[in-house]
Amino acid sequence: MQYLYIAYQAFPCFTTFPLLVIFANTMSTIFKFVVFIGLLITNTFQVSFSSVISTGDFNKDFSVAWSPSHVYTTAGGRTRSLKLDQESGSGFASNQMFLFGQIDMQIKLVPGHSAGTVLAFYLSSDQPKRDEIDFEFLGNVSGQPYILQTNVYADGNDDREERIYLWFDPTKNFHTYSVLWNLHQIVFMVDWIPIRLYRNHADKGVAYPRWQPMSIKASLWNGDSWATRGGKDKIDWSKGPFIASFRNYKIDACPWNGNPRFCRAESSTNWWNKERYTTLTSTQRRWFKWVRLHHMIYDYCQDNKRFQNNLPKECSLPKY
């Protein structure tokens, strides 16, 4: 306004109409600048807060999703247990949904005779064509090793199971089970050792979880129709109740706000989208090969009978 007044004093021949035009153009420029700054601040704010470190309190970050009487949480919310008996199984789920990031959970599995039980720790989009990233721990008779089954659902398609024997007793101590999920790959890890990869080959027609946000879930349930030796070993309820425990979780992921753009962006908080996380490191590859060589017992990509010699497309594509 000050500049307009000076121009008017210097050039009194200006009429009111030109002056209004100048004023309108100036205000339009100012308005556009203000909008630009506002959008910049908004984008910066949303990106800078796109990664969240969890509180470590199950009572704050998770809700009981199934059978509250079978879910036990210690004072302060640092440890939570799930129980399975003849009455019911149990489960919990995160209060937020996420699109990309890394989720770590320390778990101690059901000890002793656990045949027929299934403990699931997974991410799920809960949509008709759902995406899902699964750890499933299949119990066994006493003295036999646990089987860890992993699976990936993408756009409602599954049948992507892999199974390994764990190289330790997962019932004696807590171990860390992690999922790294970004635009390039899904990495399943046990105590930071990569046990499975699922690569993004969407450009080649392979479904990949990349648009739907997912919540974090855990459940303990009766799977004796299939879980142990194809359903031959049933749950022995006299060995129950069956209890699994969780603690020291970490959620470093992008909270869903309705716009995938912020979760797909590369930023200091969205560290999982950086170049170094597009594939495994050389050390990780050595561990990955070790797991597959010594501990893998089933790979859907080697099951020609199941797929009638027409294996899924990703089986012939690079894993990293």
Secondary structure, DSSP 8 states (H G I E B T S, - for coil): -HHHHHHHHH-TT--HHHHHHHHHHHHHHHHHHHHHHHHHHHHHHHHHTS-EE--S-HHHHEEEEE-GGGEEE-TTS-EEEEEE-SS--EEEEESS-EEEEEEEEEEE---S--TTEEEEEEEE--STT--EEEEEEE--STTS--EEEEEEEBTTB----EEEE-SS-TTTS-EEEEEEE-SSEEEEEETTEEEEEEE--GGGT-----SS-BEEEEEEEE-TTTTTGGGTS---GGG--EEEEEEEEEEEEEE--S-HHHHHS--SS-GGGSGGGSS--HHHHHHHHHHHHHTEEEEGGG-TTTTTT---GGGGS---
